[in-house]
Amino acid sequence: MNDHTSTADTIYPVSKDRGLKPDGAQQRTTGVPTGGRVQSLNPATGEVWQEYDSISVEQVQALVARARVAQKEWGALAFEQRAVYLRKLADLVLARQMEIAQLVTRENGKPIFEALVTEIMPTLDFIHYYRKHGPVLLRPKRVPHANWALKTKRGKIVHEPLGVVGIISPWNYPFMLPLGTIAPALVAGNTVVLKPSEFTPSSALKIAELFKEVGLPENVFAVAIGDGAAGAALAQCQLDRIVFTGSVATGRKVALSATERLIPVTLELGGSDAMIVLRDANLDYATSGALWGRFMNCGQSCVAAKRIFVEREVFELFVEKLVHKVQQLRLGKGEDPTTDVGPLIRPRQVDAIEAQLRGAVASGARVLCGGKRRMDLGPCFFEPTVLVEVTPKMNVMCEETFGPLLPIVAVKDAEEALHYANDTDFGLSASIWTSDIKRGRALASRLEVGAVLINDVIAHVGTSEASYGGIKSSGLGRTHGPEGLLDMMRTKFVDVDTVTFLRKPWWFRYNAKMRNNISSFSQFMHGRSLWTKVKNIPGTLRLLNQRGKV
């Protein structure tokens, strides 16, 4: 691999070959690195099986500069020409889905089944959606003019590429989340520089490898491997949009930096999603939904059901059914096809979960099942845990809990559940479980979130047709769906005047007659009564037929 491939300076040498080795891992970096070594670690075993050099600040800047040059030619291609590369990518992902899923599982820890369901399937859906619907969404739209003085004009709204898009992506969905943004960015005519989490570098490099294999032109897509300093370096570059997924604190810094330079940002900053279970819900169905919605990916999902509010009338039965199901979950390595719940991403994440649990118990919460670190399985395992006698002000209810802790609260009625659900700085998504769909829709309109699912959970993140994002401290902007594509475009209005022999009635030079005629025209256009319109027709005609303009 030479220095000018589309992934130049992004695939680094392995200091210790501990297993799977990405293709092209021969190019050594230069310059001052943003941080130390970046390790790809198997969370189930603690094994470091791959290491990379962190990219330098100068190299990040060079990636963006090369992407800027490449965008001119890439953006000039027709939509259909760009979409060909996405079709080839989808074919390759489909053919290698098991290989990709195994890589994600090795680096992220999630069960192999979840890697297929939550990483591969949504990615294929996103690519298919933007290939199919992109031409319609981006088709120039005629703008009819309502004002009579503008009837000779023919206006259109057109969409043009932004330029270079910087994406800073997290580790919990290291394949699906970046590609859910990369796909619309590329098909819209932008070039992309991706900075993945330092916990999942190999998954990002797999994306680069696949793009290289389908023949994507040089520098249209690049990966910057490094720690948080590499992300900061990318955010400081002169990009045309920044897409960031991560913590609220870092998201604020990214937004402030971008705002100073008037760079648009899309932020997905996590959530503390509420699940509201009404007394008429199918409890067998709802408890199965809660089980998957909280413990899938070991609870490391922004849209996981992190707080459950159950109407008191069915609270005990709901808890009984749920605990029984939690106790049947199989904890283990993701490579084992029978594993239901894998490890957390790092030991320090286990420490954070233990601290939240200790704080809740110290404040009066009661553990019904789980609650233990499982060092016998590996360094990052923690049992799925159910808590009751939890108060809304405990940290486990107020903070975003990124792990397998599930607090359940009994509420008097739906009104109290809505109050607690909205009493948070977060506003990503929520779910309502009921057999009364009409009531569910009414309650959904009162939840302060970006998405509400009725009788389901989490699935909207992988719904290619629907926009995804939150409100309040959960972020700004939207990804996926039509908005995910349109946010990657610059909107331009083009207006053509087809009549050039009549000068405009508002052009110079001004006089008293013009003043009276423009007043008549306003009355003709916007007067409420028919008589007002009729009596102002003469003045309107004089205005539209004025002579003597400069």
Disulfide bonds with the S-S distance in Angstrom:
none
